[in-house]
Amino acid sequence: MDGLFYTLQTAQDTYFNVLVGILRYGAPVLAFILLLRCLKPLLTFRREPEIWAWLCLEDGTKLPITHWENVIGRSKRSDIVIDAPTVSRSHGVLTRYDDGSWTVTDSDSSNGVLVNGKKVKIWALDPKDVITIGGVNMRLEPISQKQEQKLAQLRTKGSSFFTSLLNLLILTVYQALCCLAYLMNGSQETAQSVLIGFAGIAVMEWLLLLFYVCIHRTSFEVETIAFFLCTMGMAAVAAVVPREAIKQLIAMALGVATFLLVGWSLRDLERAKKIRYLAGVAGVGFLLITLVFGKEYYGAKNWLEIGSFSLQPSELSKVCFVFMGASTMDRLMKKRNLILFIAYSVVLCGCLALMNDFGTALIFFCAFLVIAYLRSGSVGTVALAITALAFAGVVALRIAPHALRRFASWRHIWEMPLEGGYQQTRALMCMASGGLFGLGAGRGWMQYVFAADSDVVIATISEEWGLTIALFLIFAIIGLALFVVRAAAVGRSSFYTIGGCTAACIMLVQVMLNVLGTVDIVPLTGVTFPFLSNGGSSMICAWGLLAFIKATDTRQNASFAVRLHKTGGAVNE
């Protein structure tokens, strides 16, 4: 009898070890296949220019209009170059609207813009109108609706429904393996929360794909990458605080709702321009409320408690900041608007400095640099801003002991492994013990380290799932950023281009600060990893930023931020 029991026990252990092996080595394979299938179309799509109209000069020359907003000027950086000494470097802006109408705007040029011999500041154009810029006469010839529909058909198409379906099937299998791994190694008390957490993500992603099918959108790569990151974030929650799995799932649902709401607002540029002012007020309001009513934790006053819920308003302000920074070309040409945005940025960063939230302030500043360069094109402006940051950083270290303590342990963590370097020394040891394929779900030691599911979450993933999966998570964010850079070259509007580039910058800087802070290359700032770190505010912010990245997608029927023709073609595609 004892022999039979021993045989059954041995068989059970063997079965368990085989299953653990499948989970350890199968997960990286599935993750690699999934990311390859998602990133390849995003990084290799054909970037053909779109012709929306022709600018016909008196000598018979026809210049193509390839954007919704086009700078006309003598400068070689202008979208439409007119090489005449009487033309200013940035003389005027041609703007296309959602209904197909066009306007011409004077950019405070020396000679002004004339329409039918009359000087104008902004004018709604008719095909018969004669535009005079620096003595050069021209006429706008928009493409017809049939040509517009044909243009949409010739452009690179987004991924097919079956491609998106297969990607989501792979992700669902991956999620099932993750859930099974934690159910096998977790306790019965938390099994239900973990099961609901992973199952909830799967249901959410399938519902979103179904919604896309209903609105005739089939490209789902950007969203699949986000859900993959959320899945590994749920894995970190299951390892460290499994009872919070449902709470994190609710945060993801709110994040997806924010993603759809921001995407809806971007469908109409005129509506987006109005919303940006509301967003600007909200961004400052969030921080002011936190300054007055916020609670201080670990030296930073950046949390707002509402009953049993806690909120980090500075995360929501990031989405508002992107809205305020994005702008259409006719407004970019006016220095007054850039000065107002600089003043707005100073107010936000000042509030964050008063809150001692220097990590978030650094993220805002990096985003400001991207916006300042895209809006002004001036390297000098960016260099001046960086110099100002260095000065402000020295002052902050003088007056903020919280920030100074962070720098005191930087690069000296092994000299104080039980004090300022506790988190990072444990994180490095756990990452080393995890190797390439990890110790297995729920088998790590990082769960006993403070903020293992947020500030140093990459160490938790690396220990339990291996360095391979951890690198895939980093490459996923880098891939999204590279996609935005490629799409920006053929962007329809500067509003989408600036918004997408800024959102990608915020995500990249957060990943750099989170990962490099964990391994002590830069000071540990407490910045979260987008989609991965546990936290409702961070999750909502990440999905809100993703909407700006999605809006830059110029492939046919790929972005829900673009309306469709009644005949099925894309209006703005």
C-alpha positions in Angstrom: 0.0 0.0 0.0 2.8 2.4 0.9 4.5 1.5 -2.4 1.3 2.4 -4.4 1.0 5.7 -2.5 4.6 6.5 -3.2 4.1 5.7 -7.0 1.0 7.9 -7.2 2.8 10.7 -5.4 5.8 10.4 -7.7 3.6 10.5 -10.7 1.8 13.5 -9.4 5.1 15.3 -8.7 6.3 14.4 -12.2 3.1 15.7 -13.8 3.4 18.9 -11.7 7.0 19.5 -12.7 6.2 18.9 -16.4 3.4 21.4 -16.2 5.7 23.9 -14.5 8.3 23.4 -17.2 5.7 24.1 -19.9 4.6 27.3 -18.2 8.2 28.5 -17.7 9.5 27.8 -21.2 6.2 28.1 -23.1 5.4 31.6 -21.9 8.4 33.3 -23.5 7.7 31.6 -26.8 4.1 32.7 -26.8 5.1 36.2 -25.8 7.7 36.4 -28.5 5.3 35.2 -31.2 2.6 37.7 -30.0 4.9 40.7 -29.9 6.4 39.8 -33.3 3.0 39.6 -34.9 1.9 42.9 -33.3 5.1 45.0 -33.8 6.0 43.9 -37.3 3.0 45.6 -39.1 3.4 48.7 -36.9 7.1 49.1 -37.7 7.0 48.1 -41.4 3.9 49.7 -42.9 4.3 51.7 -46.1 4.4 55.4 -45.4 3.0 56.8 -48.6 2.1 60.5 -48.7 -1.6 61.5 -49.0 -2.6 64.2 -51.5 -5.6 66.2 -50.3 -5.4 69.1 -52.8 -3.3 70.9 -55.3 -1.9 74.4 -55.1 -2.0 75.8 -58.7 0.5 78.6 -59.4 0.1 81.1 -62.3 2.9 79.5 -64.3 1.0 76.2 -64.4 3.0 74.5 -61.6 0.8 72.3 -59.4 2.1 71.7 -55.8 0.7 68.7 -53.9 -0.9 69.3 -50.5 0.0 66.3 -48.4 -1.3 67.2 -44.9 -4.4 68.6 -43.3 -2.2 71.6 -42.2 0.5 72.9 -44.4 2.9 75.8 -43.8 3.5 77.9 -46.9 6.8 79.8 -46.9 10.3 80.4 -48.2 11.9 78.1 -45.6 13.0 74.7 -46.8 11.3 73.3 -43.7 7.9 74.5 -44.9 5.4 72.0 -46.3 4.9 74.1 -49.4 8.1 75.9 -50.4 7.8 79.1 -52.6 11.3 80.3 -53.3 10.6 84.1 -53.7 12.3 86.9 -51.7 9.0 88.5 -51.0 7.7 85.4 -49.3 8.3 85.1 -45.5 10.0 82.0 -44.1 6.6 80.9 -42.6 4.1 83.0 -44.5 0.7 81.3 -44.0 -1.1 78.0 -43.2 -3.5 76.0 -45.3 -5.9 74.0 -43.2 -8.3 71.3 -44.1 -11.4 70.5 -41.9 -13.4 67.3 -41.4 -16.1 68.4 -43.8 -13.6 68.9 -46.6 -13.5 72.7 -46.4 -10.2 74.7 -46.4 -9.0 77.9 -44.9 -5.9 80.0 -45.3 -4.4 81.8 -42.3 -1.7 84.6 -42.2 1.2 83.7 -39.9 2.0 87.3 -39.0 4.0 87.6 -42.2 5.6 90.9 -43.3 3.5 91.2 -46.6 0.4 89.5 -45.3 -2.0 87.0 -47.1 -4.4 88.3 -49.8 -7.5 86.6 -51.1 -9.0 88.1 -54.2 -6.9 91.2 -53.6 -8.1 91.7 -50.0 -5.7 91.3 -47.0 -7.1 88.6 -44.6 -6.1 87.0 -41.3 -8.1 83.8 -41.9 -10.4 83.0 -44.8 -12.6 80.1 -45.8 -11.5 79.2 -49.3 -13.6 78.7 -52.4 -12.0 76.9 -55.4 -12.4 80.1 -57.4 -10.5 82.3 -54.9 -7.1 83.6 -55.8 -4.6 83.6 -53.0 -1.7 86.0 -53.1 1.4 85.3 -51.0 4.3 87.7 -51.3 3.1 88.7 -54.8 2.7 85.1 -56.0 -0.8 84.2 -57.1 -2.2 80.7 -56.6 -5.4 78.8 -56.4 -6.4 75.8 -54.3 -7.8 72.8 -56.1 -9.2 70.2 -53.6 -9.5 66.6 -54.7 -13.0 65.3 -55.4 -14.9 62.9 -53.2 -14.3 60.0 -55.6 -10.5 60.8 -55.6 -10.6 60.8 -51.9 -12.2 57.4 -51.7 -9.7 56.0 -54.2 -6.9 57.5 -52.1 -8.2 55.6 -49.1 -8.3 52.4 -51.1 -4.7 52.7 -52.3 -3.3 53.3 -48.8 -1.8 50.6 -46.7 -4.6 48.7 -45.0 -4.8 47.9 -41.3 -4.5 44.3 -40.2 -7.4 42.0 -41.1 -10.0 40.8 -38.6 -8.6 37.3 -38.7 -5.1 38.6 -38.0 -6.4 40.4 -34.9 -8.4 37.4 -34.0 -5.4 35.1 -34.0 -3.3 37.6 -32.0 -6.0 37.7 -29.4 -6.3 33.9 -29.3 -2.5 33.7 -28.6 -2.9 36.3 -25.9 -5.8 34.5 -24.3 -3.8 31.2 -24.2 -1.0 33.1 -22.6 -3.4 34.6 -20.0 -4.8 31.1 -19.3 -1.2 29.8 -18.6 -0.5 32.7 -16.3 -3.7 32.2 -14.4 -3.1 28.4 -14.1 0.4 29.0 -12.8 -0.7 31.2 -10.0 -3.7 29.0 -9.1 -1.3 26.1 -8.8 1.2 27.9 -6.5 -1.2 30.3 -4.7 -3.5 29.9 -1.7 -7.2 28.9 -1.8 -8.2 32.1 -0.1 -6.9 34.3 -3.0 -7.6 31.8 -5.9 -11.0 33.4 -6.7 -9.6 36.9 -6.9 -6.7 35.8 -9.2 -9.1 33.9 -11.4 -11.5 36.8 -11.8 -8.5 39.1 -12.5 -7.1 37.2 -15.4 -10.5 36.1 -16.8 -11.7 39.8 -16.6 -8.8 41.0 -18.8 -9.7 38.3 -21.3 -13.4 39.3 -21.4 -12.5 42.9 -21.7 -10.2 42.5 -24.7 -12.7 40.4 -26.6 -15.4 42.9 -25.9 -13.2 45.7 -27.2 -12.4 43.7 -30.4 -16.1 43.1 -30.9 -16.8 46.8 -30.6 -14.1 47.4 -33.2 -15.8 45.0 -35.6 -19.1 46.9 -35.1 -17.4 50.2 -36.0 -15.5 48.6 -39.0 -12.1 48.8 -37.4 -10.0 45.6 -37.5 -6.5 46.7 -36.5 -5.9 45.7 -32.9 -2.1 45.5 -32.5 -1.7 48.6 -30.3 -4.5 47.4 -28.0 -3.1 43.8 -27.9 0.3 45.0 -26.8 -1.4 47.1 -24.0 -3.4 44.0 -22.8 -0.3 41.9 -22.8 1.4 44.4 -20.5 -1.8 44.5 -18.4 -1.7 40.7 -18.2 1.9 40.8 -16.8 0.8 43.6 -14.4 -2.0 41.3 -13.1 0.7 38.6 -12.7 2.7 41.0 -10.5 -0.5 41.7 -8.5 -1.2 37.9 -8.1 2.4 37.4 -6.8 2.5 40.3 -4.3 -1.1 41.3 -3.4 -3.5 38.8 -4.9 -6.4 40.2 -3.0 -6.1 43.4 -5.0 -6.6 41.6 -8.4 -10.3 42.7 -8.7 -9.4 46.2 -7.8 -6.8 46.4 -10.5 -9.2 44.9 -13.0 -11.7 47.7 -12.2 -8.8 50.2 -12.9 -8.2 48.5 -16.2 -11.9 48.8 -17.1 -11.8 52.5 -16.3 -8.6 52.8 -18.3 -10.2 51.3 -21.4 -13.2 53.6 -21.0 -10.8 56.6 -20.8 -9.1 55.3 -24.0 -12.4 55.2 -25.9 -13.4 58.6 -24.5 -10.2 60.3 -25.5 -10.3 58.6 -28.9 -13.8 59.9 -29.5 -12.7 63.4 -28.7 -10.0 63.1 -31.3 -12.4 62.2 -34.1 -13.2 65.8 -34.6 -10.3 68.3 -34.4 -12.6 71.2 -33.7 -14.0 69.3 -30.8 -10.5 68.3 -29.7 -9.4 71.9 -29.7 -12.3 72.9 -27.4 -11.7 70.0 -25.1 -8.0 70.8 -24.7 -8.9 74.0 -22.8 -11.1 72.0 -20.4 -8.3 69.5 -20.1 -5.9 72.3 -19.3 -8.1 73.6 -16.5 -8.6 70.1 -15.2 -4.8 69.4 -15.2 -4.1 72.4 -13.0 -7.2 71.7 -10.8 -6.1 68.1 -10.1 -2.7 69.3 -8.7 -4.2 72.3 -6.7 -6.7 70.0 -5.1 -3.9 67.6 -4.1 -1.8 70.5 -2.7 -4.7 71.5 -0.4 -6.3 68.1 0.5 -3.6 65.6 -0.4 -1.9 63.1 1.9 1.9 62.9 2.2 3.5 59.4 1.8 7.2 58.8 1.9 8.0 62.5 1.5 5.7 63.3 -1.5 2.3 64.9 -1.1 0.7 63.3 -4.2 -2.2 61.2 -2.9 -5.8 62.1 -2.5 -8.0 59.9 -0.3 -11.7 59.6 -1.0 -13.2 57.3 1.6 -11.6 53.9 1.1 -10.2 54.9 -2.3 -6.9 56.6 -3.0 -6.1 58.6 -6.1 -2.9 60.1 -7.6 -4.2 63.1 -9.5 -0.7 63.9 -11.1 -1.2 60.8 -13.2 -4.4 62.1 -14.7 -2.7 65.5 -15.3 -0.4 63.8 -17.7 -3.3 63.2 -20.2 -4.4 66.8 -19.7 -0.9 68.0 -20.4 -0.8 66.1 -23.7 -4.1 67.7 -24.7 -2.8 71.1 -23.9 0.5 70.6 -25.7 -1.0 69.3 -28.9 -2.0 72.1 -31.3 -2.9 72.7 -34.9 -0.4 74.3 -37.3 -2.2 77.7 -37.6 -1.9 78.2 -33.8 1.7 76.9 -33.7 2.8 79.8 -36.0 1.8 82.3 -33.3 4.5 82.9 -30.6 1.8 83.9 -28.1 0.5 80.4 -28.0 3.9 78.9 -27.3 4.5 81.4 -24.5 1.1 80.5 -22.9 2.0 76.8 -23.0 5.4 77.5 -21.4 3.6 79.4 -18.6 1.2 76.5 -18.2 4.1 74.0 -18.0 5.8 76.1 -15.3 2.6 76.2 -13.2 2.3 72.4 -13.4 5.9 71.7 -12.6 5.8 74.3 -9.8 2.8 72.4 -8.2 4.6 69.1 -8.5 7.7 70.7 -6.9 5.6 71.9 -3.9 4.2 68.4 -3.6 7.8 67.0 -3.6 6.9 64.8 -6.5 10.1 65.3 -8.5 9.8 62.1 -10.4 6.6 63.1 -12.0 7.9 66.7 -12.5 10.8 65.2 -14.5 8.4 63.3 -16.7 6.4 66.5 -17.3 9.6 68.3 -18.2 10.7 65.7 -20.7 7.3 65.8 -22.3 7.6 69.6 -22.4 10.9 69.3 -24.3 9.3 67.2 -26.9 6.3 69.6 -27.3 8.6 72.7 -27.3 10.7 71.3 -30.1 7.8 70.1 -32.2 6.0 73.4 -31.7 9.0 75.7 -32.2 11.5 73.6 -34.1 14.2 75.5 -32.1 17.1 73.5 -30.6 18.0 76.7 -28.7 14.7 76.7 -26.9 15.2 73.1 -25.8 18.8 73.8 -24.7 17.7 76.7 -22.6 15.0 74.6 -21.0 17.5 71.9 -20.1 19.8 74.5 -18.5 16.9 75.8 -16.4 16.1 72.2 -15.3 19.7 71.7 -14.1 19.5 74.9 -12.1 16.1 73.9 -10.7 17.4 70.4 -9.8 20.2 71.9 -7.7 17.8 74.2 -5.8 15.4 71.2 -5.3 18.2 69.1 -3.7 19.0 72.0 -1.4 15.5 72.6 -0.1 13.9 69.1 -0.4 15.5 66.5 2.0 13.2 63.8 0.5 14.9 64.2 -2.9 18.3 64.5 -1.3 17.9 61.2 0.5 17.1 59.6 -2.9 20.4 60.9 -4.3 22.3 59.9 -1.1 21.7 56.2 -1.7 22.1 56.4 -5.5 25.1 54.3 -6.6 25.7 53.4 -2.9 23.0 50.8 -2.3 25.4 48.0 -1.4 26.9 50.3 1.3 23.5 50.6 3.0 21.6 47.4 2.1 19.3 47.6 5.1 18.5 51.3 4.7 18.2 53.4 1.6 19.4 50.6 -0.7 17.1 47.9 0.6 14.6 47.8 -2.3 17.3 47.8 -5.0 19.7 45.3 -3.5 16.8 42.8 -3.0 15.6 43.6 -6.5 19.0 42.9 -8.1 19.5 39.7 -6.2 16.0 38.4 -7.1 16.5 39.3 -10.8 19.8 37.4 -10.8 18.1 34.4 -9.2 15.3 34.4 -11.8 17.7 34.0 -14.7 16.4 33.9 -18.3 13.2 31.9 -17.6 12.3 32.7 -13.9 11.7 30.7 -10.8 8.0 30.1 -11.6 4.8 32.0 -10.9 4.3 32.6 -7.1 7.7 31.2 -6.2 9.6 34.5 -5.9 10.9 36.3 -2.9 10.2 39.9 -4.2 6.7 39.6 -2.8 8.2 40.5 0.6 9.8 43.7 -0.7 7.9 47.0 -0.4 6.4 48.3 -3.7 7.3 45.0 -5.5 4.1 45.4 -7.6 4.7 49.1 -8.5 8.0 50.9 -8.1 10.2 47.8 -8.6 7.7 45.7 -10.5 10.2 44.8 -13.2 12.2 42.8 -10.6 9.1 40.8 -9.6 8.4 39.9 -13.2 12.1 39.1 -13.9 12.4 36.9 -10.8 9.2 34.8 -11.5 9.0 34.9 -15.3 12.6 35.5 -16.2 14.7 38.2 -17.8 13.4 37.2 -21.2 9.8 38.3 -20.4 11.0 41.4 -18.6 12.9 42.5 -21.8 9.8 41.8 -23.9 7.8 44.2 -21.7 10.4 46.9 -22.3 10.6 46.2 -26.0 6.8 46.5 -26.2 6.9 50.1 -25.0 9.9 50.9 -27.3 8.0 49.4 -30.2 5.0 51.7 -29.6 7.3 54.7 -29.5 9.0 53.7 -32.8 5.6 53.2 -34.4 4.6 56.8 -33.4 7.9 58.2 -34.9 7.3 56.4 -38.2 3.6 57.5 -38.3 4.5 61.1 -37.5 6.3 61.5 -40.9 2.9 61.1 -42.7 0.7 62.6 -39.9 -2.4 64.4 -41.1 -2.4 67.0 -38.4 0.2 68.4 -36.1 -2.4 67.9 -33.3 -2.1 64.1 -33.7 1.6 64.2 -34.3 2.5 66.2 -31.2 0.0 64.3 -29.1 1.3 60.9 -30.1 4.9 61.8 -29.8 4.4 63.4 -26.3 2.4 60.4 -25.1 5.1 58.0 -26.4 7.8 60.2 -24.7 5.9 60.0 -21.3 5.7 56.2 -21.5 9.4 55.8 -22.5 10.6 58.1 -19.8 8.5 56.3 -17.2 9.9 52.9 -18.3 13.5 54.3 -18.2 13.1 55.8 -14.7 11.3 52.7 -13.4 13.7 50.1 -14.8 17.0 52.0 -14.5 16.0 53.1 -11.0 15.4 49.5 -10.0 18.9 48.5 -11.0 20.4 51.7 -9.5 21.6 53.2 -12.8 19.5 56.3 -12.0 18.0 57.3 -8.6 14.8 55.4 -7.6 12.0 57.9 -8.1 8.9 55.9 -7.5 7.7 56.3 -11.1 5.4 53.5 -12.4 5.8 51.2 -15.4 2.9 52.0 -17.8 0.2 49.2 -17.8 2.5 47.0 -15.6 2.6 48.7 -12.2 -0.3 48.2 -9.7 -2.3 51.4 -9.3 -5.6 52.7 -10.6 -4.4 56.2 -11.4 -1.4 54.9 -13.3 -3.5 52.4 -15.3 -6.1 55.1 -16.3 -3.3 57.4 -17.4 -1.6 54.7 -19.5 -4.8 53.9 -21.4 -5.5 57.6 -21.9 -2.0 58.2 -23.4 -2.5 55.1 -25.6 -5.4 56.9 -27.3 -3.1 59.6 -28.6 -0.8 56.9 -30.0 -3.7 55.1 -31.6 -4.8 58.4 -33.3 -1.5 58.7 -35.2 -2.2 55.5 -37.1 -2.6 56.5 -40.8 -3.4 53.0 -42.1 -6.7 52.5 -43.8 -9.5 51.7 -41.3 -7.0 51.3 -38.5 -7.7 54.1 -36.1 -11.2 54.6 -34.4 -10.3 58.3 -34.1 -11.1 58.6 -37.8 -14.6 58.6 -39.3 -15.8 56.5 -42.2 -17.5 57.3 -45.4 -21.1 56.1 -45.7 -19.8 53.9 -48.5 -17.3 52.3 -46.2 -14.1 54.3 -47.0 -12.5 56.5 -44.5 -13.3 60.2 -44.6 -9.9 61.3 -43.3 -8.0 58.3 -44.6 
